Amino acid sequence: MSKAILDVKDLKKHYSRSRGLVSALRGRDVVIPAIDGISFYIRENETMGLVGESGCGKTTVGRSIMGLTPITSGQVLFDGEDLSVLPPSRFLPYRRQMQMIFQDLDAALNPKMRVRSILREAVTVFDRPGNEGVDRRIRELLDQVNLKESKLTSFPHELSGGEKRRVGIARALAVGARFLVADEPTSALDVSIQAQIVNLLVDLQRDLGLSYLFISHDLRIVELISHKVAVMYLGKIVEMGLAGSIANRPLHPYTRMLWSSMVDGRSLEGSPSPGGRGTWGSLDFERPQAGCRFASRCPVYRDRGRPAVCTDPSTEPELLDVGRARKVACHFPLQ
């Protein structure tokens, strides 16, 4: 069995926002738990999907792992080294081993640079291979991501969405990365192009031995590419397991409702729950409910007569191993 390339332990990222002038003077700020104590690991040559609604903390997890967002507490271990305590000078060598594919296609690429310059900059950021070596490496990258050489003279705005995504992937590979955080890499793309990007990532993993944290809100795509999946809700992981099991036999009510909404093509806000009863309701990202954060939207909580254990702050459900490589944080998991 391959070793863990990334090990995240009790990761937290809390933001604070002042309620107003009086509260600011008294030092009473609102604490927003964007990430509230999550743990997981990713093995070499493995893909872990991270899914959940917009605003649940998925991107913050990716940025925190990459050191782009300072964490509040916890550990991020890469090859056994705790990156969360490293000064910038010692973190730099890990930059070439772990890279991020950003969600925003337009903001991720310099609009004033041609593709050749974007890739040349990436190739030479850590090494100085000379012009011939740079050109050879750029051609290798184009071949790896299936991008035509004629696109080297193009500016980002002259590329299609799929071509921009391929340039972003090539740039991440240019430094020799072993681990990639892919933040919604198929968003804003046509279905056929989404399939091409997913297949490309699978091929690159096979050929280069890459490991991925694949962030998405679409369980259908995550199931195709991931070995295992973690489901996030308001800063917490509520379920984790093998991709096929999560999609086909969810144990947490939120996972089932999320998957049902995706399959039926409905938006999450206001979507009816399975069985046609109730709605998703609204989210309060700044002040999550005490106890189980999903209770106010949970059909199981409602059908069981709203048991106090679900809303008691002292009995917040923990992510527990329930066998068969599954973990779930729920007092009444689905059968």
C-alpha positions in Angstrom: 0.0 0.0 0.0 1.4 3.4 -1.0 2.2 5.9 1.7 0.3 9.1 2.5 1.7 12.1 0.6 -0.7 14.5 2.4 -2.0 14.2 5.9 -4.3 17.0 7.3 -5.0 16.9 11.0 -7.7 18.9 12.8 -7.4 21.8 10.4 -9.2 25.0 11.3 -9.5 28.4 9.6 -11.7 30.9 11.5 -12.4 34.4 10.2 -13.5 37.3 12.4 -15.8 40.1 11.5 -16.7 43.1 13.6 -20.4 43.5 14.4 -20.1 47.3 14.6 -18.2 50.1 16.2 -19.2 49.4 19.8 -18.4 45.7 19.4 -15.1 46.5 17.8 -14.2 48.8 20.7 -15.1 46.0 23.2 -13.2 43.4 21.2 -16.3 41.4 20.4 -16.0 40.1 16.9 -18.1 37.5 15.1 -16.0 34.3 14.5 -16.8 32.6 11.2 -15.6 28.9 11.2 -14.8 28.5 7.5 -13.0 25.2 8.4 -13.7 23.8 11.8 -11.5 20.8 12.6 -11.2 18.5 9.6 -8.8 15.6 9.1 -8.0 13.4 6.1 -5.1 11.9 4.2 -4.3 11.3 0.6 -2.0 8.6 -0.6 0.5 8.7 -3.5 -1.3 8.2 -6.8 -4.7 8.7 -5.2 -7.5 11.2 -5.8 -9.7 12.4 -3.0 -12.9 14.3 -4.0 -14.1 17.1 -1.7 -17.7 18.0 -2.3 -20.4 20.3 -0.8 -22.4 23.3 -1.5 -20.9 26.7 -2.4 -19.6 28.3 0.8 -19.0 25.1 2.8 -15.3 25.7 2.9 -14.0 23.5 0.1 -11.8 26.2 -1.6 -10.5 27.4 1.8 -9.3 23.9 2.5 -7.4 23.8 -0.8 -5.9 27.3 -0.2 -4.9 26.4 3.4 -3.1 23.3 2.3 -1.2 25.3 -0.3 -0.2 27.9 2.3 -2.1 30.6 0.4 -4.5 31.1 3.3 -3.0 31.2 6.8 -4.6 28.6 9.1 -5.9 29.1 12.6 -4.7 25.8 13.9 -4.0 22.2 13.0 -1.4 20.5 10.9 -0.8 20.0 7.1 1.8 17.3 6.6 3.4 16.8 3.2 5.7 13.8 3.0 5.8 13.9 6.8 6.9 17.5 7.0 4.5 19.9 8.9 4.1 22.8 6.4 2.0 24.8 8.9 5.0 25.7 11.0 7.5 26.3 8.3 8.8 29.8 7.6 8.5 31.0 4.0 12.1 30.3 3.2 11.7 26.6 4.1 8.3 26.3 2.5 9.6 27.3 -0.9 11.0 23.8 -1.9 7.6 22.3 -1.4 6.1 24.8 -3.9 7.4 22.8 -6.8 6.0 19.6 -5.4 2.5 20.9 -4.8 0.5 23.1 -7.1 -3.1 24.4 -7.4 -5.3 24.5 -10.5 -7.5 27.6 -9.8 -11.2 27.7 -10.5 -11.3 31.2 -12.2 -10.0 30.6 -15.7 -9.6 34.3 -16.5 -8.0 35.4 -13.2 -5.6 32.4 -13.1 -3.8 33.4 -16.3 -2.0 36.8 -16.9 -4.1 38.4 -19.7 -1.0 40.3 -21.0 1.1 37.2 -21.4 1.1 34.8 -24.3 0.8 31.1 -23.6 4.5 30.6 -24.4 5.5 33.2 -21.9 3.2 31.8 -19.2 4.7 28.3 -19.6 8.3 29.7 -19.9 7.9 31.5 -16.6 6.7 28.3 -14.9 9.5 26.2 -16.4 12.2 28.6 -15.3 10.9 29.6 -11.8 13.0 26.9 -10.1 15.5 25.8 -12.8 17.5 27.5 -15.5 17.6 24.9 -18.3 18.6 27.3 -21.1 16.5 28.3 -24.1 16.8 24.9 -25.8 15.8 23.1 -22.7 12.9 25.5 -22.0 11.6 25.0 -25.5 11.9 21.2 -25.2 10.1 21.3 -21.9 7.3 23.5 -23.2 6.7 21.0 -26.1 6.6 18.2 -23.6 3.9 20.0 -21.6 1.8 20.7 -24.7 1.9 17.1 -25.6 1.0 16.0 -22.0 -2.1 18.3 -22.0 -3.0 17.8 -25.6 -2.7 21.4 -26.6 -1.7 22.5 -30.1 1.7 24.2 -30.5 -0.1 27.0 -32.5 -1.7 28.1 -29.2 1.7 29.3 -27.8 1.3 32.7 -29.5 -2.3 33.2 -28.2 -3.3 35.4 -25.3 -5.6 33.8 -22.7 -8.7 35.7 -24.0 -8.1 34.1 -27.4 -8.5 30.6 -25.9 -11.6 28.5 -25.3 -12.5 27.5 -21.7 -11.1 24.0 -22.2 -7.8 25.4 -23.7 -7.4 27.8 -20.7 -7.9 24.9 -18.4 -5.2 22.9 -20.2 -2.8 25.8 -20.0 -3.5 26.0 -16.2 -2.8 22.2 -15.9 0.4 22.5 -18.0 1.6 25.4 -15.8 1.1 23.3 -12.7 3.0 20.4 -14.2 5.8 22.6 -15.4 7.6 22.8 -12.0 7.4 19.0 -11.5 4.5 18.9 -9.1 3.5 15.6 -7.5 0.4 16.8 -5.8 -2.3 19.0 -7.3 -5.2 20.8 -5.7 -7.8 21.0 -8.5 -10.4 23.6 -7.5 -13.6 23.1 -9.6 -11.5 22.3 -12.7 -14.6 21.4 -14.8 -16.7 24.5 -13.9 -17.9 26.8 -16.6 -17.2 24.2 -19.3 -19.5 22.3 -21.6 -20.3 18.7 -20.7 -18.1 17.3 -23.5 -15.2 19.5 -22.4 -15.7 18.5 -18.8 -15.3 14.8 -19.8 -12.1 15.7 -21.7 -10.6 17.4 -18.7 -11.5 14.6 -16.4 -9.9 12.0 -18.8 -6.8 14.2 -19.1 -6.4 14.3 -15.3 -6.8 10.5 -15.1 -4.3 10.0 -17.8 -1.8 12.3 -16.2 -2.2 10.6 -12.9 -1.5 7.2 -14.5 1.5 8.5 -16.5 3.1 10.7 -13.9 2.0 9.2 -10.6 0.1 12.3 -9.4 -2.1 12.7 -6.4 -5.1 15.0 -6.4 -7.4 16.8 -4.1 -10.3 17.3 -6.5 -12.7 20.0 -5.2 -16.2 20.1 -6.7 -19.9 20.5 -6.0 -20.8 17.9 -8.6 -20.8 14.4 -7.2 -21.3 12.9 -10.6 -17.9 14.1 -11.8 -16.2 13.4 -8.5 -17.4 9.8 -8.6 -15.8 9.4 -12.0 -12.3 10.6 -11.0 -12.0 10.0 -7.3 -10.9 7.0 -5.3 -12.5 8.3 -2.1 -14.8 11.3 -1.3 -15.2 13.6 1.6 -18.5 15.5 2.0 -18.3 19.0 3.6 -21.1 20.9 5.3 -20.5 24.3 6.9 -16.8 23.7 7.6 -17.1 20.1 8.8 -16.6 16.8 7.0 -19.9 14.9 7.6 -19.1 11.8 5.6 -16.1 10.1 4.0 -15.6 6.9 2.1 -15.0 5.2 -1.2 -16.4 7.2 -4.2 -18.8 4.5 -5.3 -20.2 3.9 -1.8 -20.7 7.6 -1.1 -22.6 8.1 -4.4 -24.7 4.9 -4.3 -25.2 4.3 -0.6 -24.9 7.5 1.4 -25.1 7.3 5.1 -25.5 11.0 6.0 -28.9 12.6 5.1 -27.0 15.6 3.7 -25.1 13.4 1.2 -28.3 11.8 0.0 -30.0 15.1 -0.5 -26.9 16.6 -2.2 -26.7 13.7 -4.6 -30.4 13.7 -5.3 -30.3 17.4 -6.2 -27.4 16.8 -8.6 -29.0 13.8 -10.3 -32.3 15.6 -10.7 -30.5 18.8 -12.0 -32.1 21.0 -9.4 -30.4 23.9 -7.6 -29.6 23.3 -4.0 -31.4 26.3 -2.6 -35.1 25.6 -2.2 -34.8 22.1 -3.7 -37.3 19.6 -2.2 -35.9 16.8 -0.1 -36.3 13.2 -1.1 -40.0 12.2 -0.8 -41.1 15.7 -1.7 -41.3 17.0 1.9 -39.6 20.2 3.0 -36.9 22.3 1.4 -33.2 22.7 1.8 -33.9 26.0 3.5 -31.4 28.8 4.0 -27.8 28.6 5.3 -26.2 30.7 8.0 -22.5 30.4 7.2 -21.5 32.9 10.0 -23.4 31.2 12.9 -23.7 27.5 12.3 -26.3 25.8 14.4 -25.2 24.2 17.7 -25.0 20.4 17.8 -25.6 18.9 14.3 -25.2 21.8 11.9 -27.5 20.1 9.4 -30.4 19.5 11.8 -32.6 22.4 10.7 -32.6 21.1 7.2 -32.5 17.3 8.0 -35.6 15.2 7.1 -34.4 12.5 9.5 -34.3 14.9 12.4 -37.8 16.1 11.6 -39.2 12.6 11.1 -37.8 11.4 14.4 -39.6 14.2 16.3 -36.6 16.6 16.5 -34.6 14.7 19.2 -32.6 17.0 21.5 -29.4 15.1 21.0 -29.2 16.6 17.5 -29.2 20.2 18.7 -27.4 19.8 22.0 -24.0 21.6 21.8 -22.4 18.9 24.1 -23.4 16.1 21.7 -22.2 17.4 18.3 -21.8 14.3 16.1 -18.3 13.2 15.5 -16.9 11.7 12.3 -16.7 8.0 13.4 -15.6 4.9 11.6 -18.6 2.7 10.8 -16.7 0.0 8.9 -16.0 -0.8 5.2 -13.8 2.3 4.9 -16.7 4.6 5.8 -16.9 7.4 8.3 -20.0 9.5 9.1 -20.9 12.2 11.5 -24.5 11.6 12.3 -26.5 10.4 15.3 -29.0 8.6 13.0 -27.1 7.5 9.9 -29.2 6.1 7.0 -29.5 2.3 6.7 
